[in-house]
């Protein structure tokens, strides 16, 4: 249940922000770019046409379900605004106004990157507002806009001011809508927890011979009026609101109840069940005792329960995390590192954590049968895991060709649509266990 980047629940508002900003940049840049070009002010014309390109980039990114390019785009807009501010200059009648565009950039960065690191969350917005103050009080410039006709100069400053304020109000309105959405989602999620609308689906995991050896418990929300929702749509809100602790314990209880039911089937009594653990759960001082209490309550063998973490745990107190993992591992509970290769793990950190399993992310599996680079990368990951005495699970296996490649490399276990889609527990046991 760990939160991943990008946050898909935030993406619709990011798309709206990108479209809004893109249209504003294109209109503003085209208007002034054409004017400067027709009045032989080529340097300023080029500068304004780069604003048009930034607007096109915004519209393009709005079609791509990723946030990874957003920091780069924010820096490009900052640099373009700084250059525009240097090209701007105060006159006897008006003050410099190009620097006002630093306001919506800073506000958008502060709201957009509030779950990122210190630099994007605090330093970058501070740079924007520091630049705003600097250019408002500094005579530094490399051009003289007094060369423009007085009425055009005044119109330009007025247009800059209006556009910058409109962008700022637009950004605030977009994120105000997001906060309203999150409040409503939080209330609905709290009710769902009380009404037991949250449930776990099971996706099979198989060994190299294709035999089912267990499953991963995947959280779903059967939300009235919305249908089945995936964790990506509500887990970020659960983490921000603190509900993640109660949800995590509920999922763990459902998993242990499932393991107890499996014990009554001869084909399933040795299956293992993997449960995702949020990094925020691991920070709780009561996490270890709560897990032990649930395992004891359902009276299941602890060695049939596997807890999955993501590489984001490396950003927390590693010593405390390792201690908690060791405590539960001493009880027989095993640990798996999910989505391996997509975060910031290193070999040194892998040696620090008491891991039993690495789950190779699905992004590496796709196209492995034809991509030699991916093939060799996964082969090395499996070799490293063997050296560290850690087993490997390949996620997202969807074709027989992928399965054959991974088998040949020595991968220990497999998971993906090729073997079965997530399904409710009753269907799972009926399909995969005959006894």
C-alpha positions in Angstrom: 0.0 0.0 0.0 3.0 2.3 -0.2 2.5 5.5 -2.0 4.2 5.7 -5.4 5.2 8.5 -7.6 3.4 9.9 -9.5 0.3 10.2 -7.2 -2.5 9.3 -9.6 -5.2 10.9 -7.4 -3.5 14.2 -7.9 -3.0 13.8 -11.7 -6.4 15.2 -12.9 -5.6 18.5 -11.2 -2.1 18.5 -12.5 -3.5 18.1 -16.0 -5.8 21.0 -15.5 -2.9 23.1 -14.2 -0.8 22.2 -17.2 -3.5 23.0 -19.7 -4.4 26.3 -18.0 -0.7 27.3 -17.9 0.0 26.1 -21.4 -2.8 28.1 -23.0 -1.8 31.2 -21.0 1.9 30.9 -22.1 1.0 30.3 -25.8 -1.4 33.3 -26.0 0.9 35.6 -24.1 4.0 34.5 -25.9 2.4 34.6 -29.3 0.9 38.1 -28.8 4.2 39.7 -27.7 6.4 37.6 -29.8 4.7 38.7 -33.0 4.7 42.3 -31.9 8.4 42.3 -31.2 9.2 40.4 -34.4 7.3 42.9 -36.5 9.1 45.8 -34.8 12.6 44.3 -35.4 13.2 43.6 -31.7 14.4 40.1 -32.5 16.0 39.2 -29.1 12.8 39.9 -27.3 10.8 38.1 -30.0 13.0 35.0 -29.5 12.5 35.2 -25.8 8.7 35.4 -26.1 8.6 32.5 -28.6 10.4 30.3 -26.0 7.5 31.1 -23.8 5.3 29.6 -26.5 7.4 26.5 -26.5 7.0 26.3 -22.8 3.3 26.5 -23.2 3.4 23.7 -25.8 5.5 21.6 -23.4 2.8 22.1 -20.7 0.1 20.9 -23.1 2.1 17.9 -24.1 2.9 16.9 -20.5 -0.9 17.2 -19.8 -1.3 14.1 -22.1 1.3 12.1 -20.3 0.5 10.3 -17.1 3.8 11.2 -15.4 5.0 13.8 -13.1 8.7 13.2 -13.6 9.2 16.0 -16.1 7.4 18.6 -13.9 10.4 19.7 -11.9 12.4 20.3 -15.1 9.4 22.3 -16.6 9.2 24.4 -13.4 12.9 25.2 -13.7 12.5 26.1 -17.4 9.7 28.5 -16.5 11.7 30.0 -13.7 14.7 30.6 -16.0 12.5 32.1 -18.8 10.9 34.5 -16.2 14.2 35.6 -14.9 15.4 36.4 -18.4 12.2 38.2 -19.2 12.6 40.2 -16.0 16.1 41.2 -17.1 14.6 42.2 -20.4 12.0 44.3 -18.6 12.7 47.7 -17.0 10.8 50.2 -15.1 9.7 53.5 -16.7 8.8 56.8 -15.3 5.1 55.8 -15.5 5.2 52.0 -14.7 7.2 49.6 -12.7 8.7 46.3 -13.9 6.1 43.6 -14.3 7.6 40.6 -15.9 8.8 39.4 -12.5 5.2 39.1 -11.4 5.1 35.7 -13.2 7.3 34.4 -10.5 4.2 34.5 -8.2 2.1 31.8 -10.0 5.3 29.7 -10.5 6.2 29.8 -6.8 2.6 29.2 -5.6 2.2 26.3 -8.1 5.5 24.7 -7.0 4.6 25.1 -3.3 1.3 23.3 -3.8 2.4 20.8 -6.4 5.5 19.6 -4.8 4.3 19.6 -1.2 5.0 15.9 -0.9 8.5 16.1 -2.4 11.9 16.8 -0.8 13.0 20.0 0.9 14.3 21.6 -2.3 11.2 21.3 -4.4 8.9 21.9 -1.4 10.6 24.9 0.1 13.8 26.1 -1.6 12.4 26.4 -5.1 9.3 28.5 -4.1 11.6 30.6 -2.0 13.8 31.2 -5.0 10.8 32.4 -6.9 9.7 34.9 -4.3 13.2 36.1 -3.7 13.5 36.8 -7.4 10.2 38.6 -7.3 11.5 41.0 -4.6 14.9 41.3 -6.2 13.6 42.4 -9.6 11.0 44.7 -8.0 13.8 46.7 -6.4 16.8 46.3 -8.7 17.5 48.5 -11.7 19.4 45.6 -13.3 18.4 45.2 -16.9 19.9 44.5 -20.3 17.4 46.4 -22.4 15.4 49.6 -22.3 11.7 49.2 -22.9 11.4 53.0 -23.1 12.2 52.2 -26.8 8.7 51.0 -27.0 5.9 53.6 -27.6 4.6 54.9 -24.3 1.1 53.5 -24.8 2.4 50.1 -25.9 4.7 50.0 -22.9 1.9 50.8 -20.5 -0.4 48.3 -22.1 2.4 45.6 -21.9 2.9 46.2 -18.2 -0.9 46.1 -17.6 -1.2 42.9 -19.5 1.7 41.3 -17.6 0.1 42.2 -14.3 -3.4 41.0 -15.3 -2.0 37.7 -16.8 0.2 37.0 -13.7 -2.7 37.6 -11.3 -5.0 35.5 -13.4 -2.5 32.6 -13.4 -2.1 32.9 -9.6 -5.8 32.9 -9.1 -6.2 29.9 -11.4 -3.5 27.9 -9.6 -5.2 28.7 -6.2 -8.6 27.7 -7.6 -7.3 24.4 -9.0 -5.7 23.4 -5.8 -8.7 24.6 -3.7 -10.7 22.1 -5.7 -8.2 19.5 -4.9 -8.4 20.2 -1.1 -12.2 20.0 -1.3 -11.9 16.7 -3.2 -9.5 15.3 -0.5 -11.8 16.4 2.4 -14.7 14.6 0.7 -12.5 11.5 -0.1 -11.2 11.4 3.5 -14.8 11.4 4.9 -15.9 8.7 2.4 -12.8 6.7 3.3 -13.4 6.9 7.0 -17.0 5.7 6.4 -15.7 2.9 4.2 -13.4 1.7 6.9 -16.3 1.6 9.4 -18.7 -0.1 6.9 -16.1 -2.6 5.7 -16.2 -1.4 2.1 -12.4 -2.1 1.8 -11.5 -5.6 0.8 -8.5 -7.5 -0.4 -8.2 -9.2 -3.7 -5.6 -12.0 -4.2 -3.2 -12.4 -7.2 -1.4 -15.8 -7.5 2.3 -16.2 -7.2 3.8 -19.3 -8.8 7.1 -21.2 -8.7 9.3 -22.0 -11.7 7.2 -25.1 -12.4 4.1 -23.0 -12.7 2.6 -24.3 -9.4 0.8 -21.8 -7.1 2.8 -21.2 -4.0 0.9 -18.2 -2.6 -0.5 -14.9 -3.4 -0.3 -11.1 -2.8 -3.1 -9.4 -1.0 -4.1 -6.3 -3.0 -6.4 -3.7 -1.4 -9.5 -2.5 -3.2 -12.3 -0.2 -2.3 -15.8 -1.1 -3.4 -17.0 2.4 -3.2 -20.8 2.9 -3.7 -21.5 4.9 -6.8 -17.9 4.6 -8.0 -17.2 0.9 -8.4 -14.0 -0.8 -7.5 -11.1 1.6 -6.9 -7.4 0.8 -6.7 -5.1 1.9 -3.9 -3.5 4.6 -6.0 -6.8 6.5 -5.9 -7.1 6.7 -2.1 -4.0 5.5 -0.3 -2.3 9.0 -0.6 -5.2 10.5 1.2 -5.2 7.7 3.8 -1.5 8.4 4.4 -2.0 12.2 4.8 -5.0 11.8 7.1 -3.5 9.1 9.3 -6.1 6.5 8.3 -3.4 4.4 6.8 -2.6 2.8 10.2 -6.2 1.5 10.7 -6.4 0.5 7.0 -3.1 -1.4 7.3 -4.2 -3.3 10.4 -7.5 -4.2 8.7 -5.7 -5.6 5.6 -3.3 -7.5 7.9 -6.3 -9.0 9.7 -8.0 -10.0 6.5 -4.8 -11.6 5.3 -4.3 -13.6 8.5 -8.0 -14.7 8.4 -7.3 -15.9 4.8 -4.2 -17.8 5.9 -6.3 -19.5 8.6 -8.9 -20.5 6.0 -6.2 -21.8 3.7 -5.0 -24.1 6.5 -8.2 -26.1 6.0 -7.3 -27.0 2.4 -4.6 -29.6 1.8 -3.5 -27.8 -1.4 -3.3 -24.4 0.2 -2.0 -25.0 3.7 1.6 -24.2 2.8 0.9 -21.1 0.7 2.3 -17.8 1.7 0.5 -14.5 1.6 2.2 -11.2 0.9 0.8 -8.0 2.4 2.0 -4.5 1.5 3.1 -2.2 4.4 3.1 1.6 4.1 6.3 3.3 5.2 4.1 5.3 7.7 3.1 2.1 9.3 6.7 1.2 9.9 7.3 4.5 11.7 4.7 3.6 14.3 6.2 2.6 17.7 3.4 0.0 18.1 3.8 -1.6 14.7 5.6 -4.7 15.9 3.3 -5.5 18.7 0.2 -4.9 16.6 1.4 -7.3 14.0 2.3 -9.9 16.6 -1.2 -9.5 18.2 -3.0 -10.1 14.9 -0.9 -13.1 14.1 -1.6 -14.6 17.6 -5.3 -13.7 17.3 -5.7 -15.9 14.2 -3.3 -18.5 15.4 -1.4 -18.9 12.1 2.2 -19.9 11.4 4.1 -16.6 11.2 6.3 -18.0 8.4 3.4 -18.0 6.0 3.0 -14.3 6.3 5.3 -12.0 4.2 5.3 -8.2 4.6 6.2 -6.1 1.5 7.9 -2.7 1.7 9.1 -0.3 -1.0 12.4 1.5 -1.4 10.8 4.6 0.1 11.6 3.1 3.6 15.2 4.1 2.9 14.2 7.7 3.4 13.1 7.1 7.0 15.1 6.1 10.1 16.9 3.1 8.7 18.2 1.8 12.0 14.7 1.8 13.6 13.3 0.2 10.5 15.8 -2.6 10.5 15.2 -3.3 14.2 11.4 -3.7 13.6 12.1 -5.9 10.7 14.5 -8.1 12.7 12.0 -8.3 15.6 9.2 -9.7 13.3 11.6 -11.8 11.3 12.6 -13.5 14.5 9.0 -14.6 14.8 9.2 -16.2 11.4 7.6 -13.4 9.3 9.6 -12.8 6.1 10.2 -9.5 4.3 10.0 -8.6 0.6 11.2 -5.4 -1.2 8.6 -4.4 -3.7 9.1 -2.6 -7.0 12.9 -3.1 -6.8 14.9 -0.9 -9.2 12.4 2.0 -9.4 13.6 3.9 -6.3 17.0 4.7 -4.8 18.2 1.5 -3.2 21.9 0.5 -3.3 23.8 -2.7 -2.6 24.9 -1.4 0.7 21.3 -0.7 1.8 20.2 -4.1 0.5 22.8 -5.7 2.8 21.5 -3.6 5.8 17.9 -4.8 5.5 16.9 -8.3 6.6 15.2 -9.2 3.3 14.0 -12.6 2.1 12.8 -11.5 -1.3 13.2 -9.0 -4.1 10.3 -8.2 -6.3 11.5 -7.1 -9.8 9.3 -4.3 -11.0 7.0 -4.9 -13.9 8.6 -2.0 -15.9 11.7 -4.2 -16.3 9.7 -7.2 -17.3 7.8 -5.6 -20.2 9.7 -6.4 -23.5 12.3 -8.5 -21.8 12.0 -11.2 -24.6 13.2 -8.7 -27.2 15.2 -6.1 -25.2 18.7 -7.4 -24.6 19.5 -4.5 -22.2 16.5 -5.4 -20.0 17.4 -9.1 -20.2 20.9 -8.6 -19.0 19.8 -6.1 -16.3 17.3 -8.6 -14.8 19.9 -11.4 -15.0 22.3 -9.3 -13.0 19.6 -8.5 -10.4 18.9 -12.2 -10.0 22.7 -12.9 -9.6 23.1 -10.2 -7.0 20.0 -11.5 -5.1 21.5 -15.0 -5.1 24.8 -13.6 -3.7 22.8 -11.9 -0.9 20.8 -15.1 -0.3 17.6 -13.4 -1.3 15.0 -15.0 -3.6 13.5 -13.1 -6.5 9.9 -12.6 -7.7 9.1 -11.2 -11.2 6.1 -8.9 -11.3 3.9 -8.2 -14.3 4.6 -11.4 -16.2 2.1 -11.4 -19.0 3.4 -13.7 -21.7 4.8 -17.2 -22.0 7.9 -15.8 -23.6 8.6 -13.6 -20.6 8.0 -16.6 -18.3 10.5 -18.7 -20.3 13.1 -16.0 -20.2 12.8 -15.5 -16.4 12.9 -19.2 -15.8 16.1 -19.5 -17.8 17.7 -16.8 -15.6 16.9 -18.6 -12.4 14.1 -16.4 -11.1 12.4 -18.2 -8.2 8.8 -17.0 -8.4 6.4 -15.2 -10.7 3.4 -13.0 -10.6 1.3 -11.4 -13.3 -1.8 -11.7 -15.6 -0.2 -14.7 -17.4 -0.9 -16.7 -14.2 -4.1 -15.0 -13.0 -5.7 -11.6 -12.4 -6.5 -10.3 -8.9 -9.8 -11.9 -7.6 -11.8 -12.2 -4.4 -10.7 -14.8 -1.9 -13.6 -17.2 -2.5 -12.8 -17.3 -6.2 -9.1 -17.7 -5.6 -9.4 -20.8 -3.3 -12.0 -22.3 -5.6 -9.7 -21.9 -8.7 -6.3 -22.8 -7.3 -7.0 -25.3 -4.5 -8.9 -28.5 -5.0 -8.5 -29.9 -1.5 
